[in-house]
Amino acid sequence: MSGLRRVLSRFRRVPRSRWLRRALLVAALGAVLAGAATGASVVWVRSGAAGHLFTVEDVPEAPVALVLGAQVDPGGQPSAFLAARLEIARQLLAAGKVHAVLVSGDHMDWGYDEPGAMRRWLVERGVPERKVVLDHAGFDTYDSCARARRIFGVRQATVVTQSFHLARAVTLCRTLGVEANGVGDETAKRFPLLWRRGVVREYGAGVKAGWDVLSGRDPVHLGRRETGVDDALRD
């Protein structure tokens, strides 16, 4: 006990200013490292997507549109952001720019089904059901891209999402083996608060994407090879 009291007494004698300086130094170092990681991820994302971002009119033809999931509102209706993505996919299919649509989203809980809601939206607007393939385990952008390649055998695709998210999505897909171009939605800018929140979120999401690639992690769920895309294209 006497030894412990001596150690504690030494800590008490250390000036508070010294502890404050150390805390500030650690905080500053953390900020520098976070800034460096963010900067590096921005460069990686932008360079990876350079030359691969298009509009509906000028995007090159690809076998599949990969539509990334987003929030589904109560009642099973796609949110405005997700509906905008689906409308782009519908236009691509109608124009012959793609020949099947892979909708990839979160279906972790039985009562919340992004892919199912996405398919319903498309079918209700005239897209043949046989042309829509569901990926129920697209829990994030990395998982959607990895599963498109490893589970559904997609080698070439047009990725569809909001424009602030598009460069990261295209870069991830290309890094994971999908020859991807992208078409981004701008119509959701009519929701400025949500749009700005998405833009800001991309900085942190880019760092996570870089870590996912460097770590080489598997998607949350892999499972067996699925032939849905092959069947849709053959049909």
N, C-alpha and C positions, 0 to 999 in steps of 0.2 A: 504493500500500500504506500509506503514511504517513497518508493521509486515512482509510482504513478503520480503522487502529489508533486514530486519534483518536475516531472514532464509537464504537468498542467500549469505549474507556476511559470515555467519558461514561456508557454504559449501566452499566458496572461501578460508577461512582460514585453512581448513583441508589440511595438507601436501599431495602433490601428491604421495609421497612414500607410505602413508597409503592406498590410493585408489589402488595403484598398488599391494600392498601386499594382499589386499582384493580380487582383481580380480584374482590374481594368486592362492589364496586359493580356490576360487570358481571353477576355472578351474581344479585345482588338484583334488578337491572333485568330480567333474563331471567325470574326467578320471578314478578315482577309482571305481565309481559306474558303469560306462560303462564297465570297465574291469571285474568287478564282474558279471555283467549280461551276458557278453559274455562267461566267464568261466563256469558259471552255465548252460548256454544253450548248450555248447559243451559237458559237462558231460551228460546232459539229452539226447541229440541227440544220442551220441555214446552208452550209456547204453541201450537206447530204441531199437536200431537197432542191438545190439550184438546178434550174432547167427542167424540172419535173412538175411544176405547178401550172395548171391550165384552167380554162373555162370550159363549160359544156360544149361550146361550139368548136374549140380548137384542140381538145384533148385527143391524143391518138387512140385508136381502137384498142380494146383489150377484151379478153374473154369474160372477165368478171368485174363487177363493181363491188368493192368491199365497203359496206356502210357501217361505220362505227356507232355503237350504241350511246344513248344519252337518256336523260330522265324520262320516265313514263309517268304521267299524272294519274291520280286516283281515277278509277274507272277504266283504266287500260288505254288511255289515249296518249299518243306520243306528245311530248312537250313541243313548244314552238321550234326550239332548236333542233330536235330530232326530226320533226315533220319537214323542216327545211332540207335536211340531209336526204330524207327519203324522196322528196320531190326532185332533187337532182338525180338520184338513181333512176327514178321513173323516166325522166327526160333522156338520160343516157341510153336506157333500154329502148325507148321509143325511137330514138335517132339511129339505132343500130351501132352505137359506140361501144356497147357491151351486150353480152348475150345471156347473162345470168346475174343474179344479185345475191351476194352472201351478206346476210344481216347478222352482225356479231355484237352481242351484248350480255348483260347481266341477268342470269336466271338462277342466282344462288338460292333464293327463297321461292317456294312454290307459288306464293301469292304475288310475286313481282316478276314479270316476264317481259323484258325488253324485246328479245327477238320475236316473240309471238305477236306483240303489239305492232312491231315493224312490218311483219308479214301481212297482218290484217289491213294495215293502212295501205300498203301497196296493192293488195288484191282488190280492195274496195275501189281503187282508182284505175282498175283495168289491167293490172299486171297479172299475167297468168301465174297461178299458184305454183305450177311446176317449175317456174323460172326463179323462184325465191327459195334459197337454202338457209337454214337456221343454224347458227353457232350459239349454243346456250352457255358457253363458258368464256365469252369475251369480257373478262372482268376488268381489263384495262387495255390500253392501246397496245402495249407489248404483247399481252396474251392474245389479242385479236390477230395481230400480224403473225406471231409465231404459230398459232393454230391454223391460220389460213394456209400456211406453207406445210406444216408437219401433219396436220390432221386431214385437211381438205385437198391437199396436193396442188394448191394454187401457185403458179410460177409467175404469172403476169396479171396485174390488176390495176383498176382505177380506184383509188381510195377516196372516200367521200366523207367530209366532216366540215365544221366551220373553218373559215380561213385562218383564224388565229391558232388553230390546232393542227392545220394541215401539214406544215413543214415537219413537225415532230413525227406525225403519223407516217408520212412518206419516207422519212429517213429511217425510222424503225423498221418499216416493212422491207425497204431495200437492204438494210443491214442484215435482216433475218432471212434473206433469200428470195424475196418476192420482187420481181421487176415492176416497181410501182410508179405510177404517176398519180396526181391528185387533182381533184376539183373541190374548191372550197365555197361554202355558202357565205354570202354577205348580207342576206336579208334580215338575219337575226340582230343586226346592228340597231334595229328599231327598239331593242331592249338594252339601252346603253349601260345600265348598271350591271346587268348580268354579263354583257359583252366585256366590259372593262374587267370584271372579276375573272373572266376566262382568260383574258390577255395576261393579267398579273399571275394567274395560276401557272401559266406556261413556263415561267422561269424555274419554279420549283419542279415542275413535271419534267422539264428537260434534264435536270440533274438526276432525277430518279431514272429516266430513260437511259442515260449514259451508264448509270450504275447497273441497271438490269442487263445491258449489253456486255459490260465488262465482266460481270459475275457469271454470265452465261446461264442464268437461272432457267429452269423449265417453267412453262405456264402453270398456274395453280392446278389446272386439270388438263391432262393430255388425253388418255383413252385411246381407243382404236382408230385406225384410219377410216374415214367416212367417204362415201362415194357420191354424196349429194350434188356437189358441184359438177362432177363428171357426168352424172345422170342428166342434170339440167342442161348442160352444154350439148350432150348427145341428142336430147329430145328437141 
